[in-house]
């Protein structure tokens, strides 16, 4: 059974790495909010200059993206979509998301239409194509 998924090892690793990064960000986001005296679950003021806000947004961006990334990638794997393309696109999406998180946390660029937006579109496009590959494999 495991041999059937061995061809997708890079895609599976990409999912695991992204999940671990999101889990890793969670306590740091909580601690940053606690440091500002915010209640659990509260959101810092929308101030891109505030590191707690950027850290919280980076964490939330990860939690918002993870379900889509997981869904299309697992579907593509289970449906037998091209391992070459699924692996490459998942790896590119992962790298774009990781760089985007660093850019977000460090406050690099503009809050809108900057490098973070470009990285978002790259990751989004990869996930979209993986979803299309899954649908094509289904029929």
C-alpha positions, 0 to 999 in steps of 0.5 A: 500500500505504501508503495502506491504513494511513494511517488508522491513523497515530495508532495506529502512532505510539503503538506507535512512541512507546511502543517508543522510550520503553521503549528510552530507559529501558533504559540508565537502568535499567542505569546505576541498577543498576550504580550500586548495584553490581548485576550485569547482569540483576540486580534491585534489592531490592523497595524502593519508596523506592529509585529504582533499583528504581522505574526498573527496574520502570518499564522492566520494566513497559514491556517486559512491556506492549509485546508485548501492545500491539503484537500487538492494535494491529497485528492490529486494523490488519491486520484493518481494525478501525475506525480511529477506535476503534483510534487513540483507544484506542491513543492513550489506552493510550499516554498512560496508560502514559506517565503511569504510567511517570512516576508509577512513576519519581517514586514518586508515590502508594502502591506498591499500589492508587494512581494507578499502578494506575488508569493500568494498568487504563486502559491494559489496558482500552484494549488489551483492547478493541483486541483485541476490535475485532481479533477482531470484524474477523476474523469 
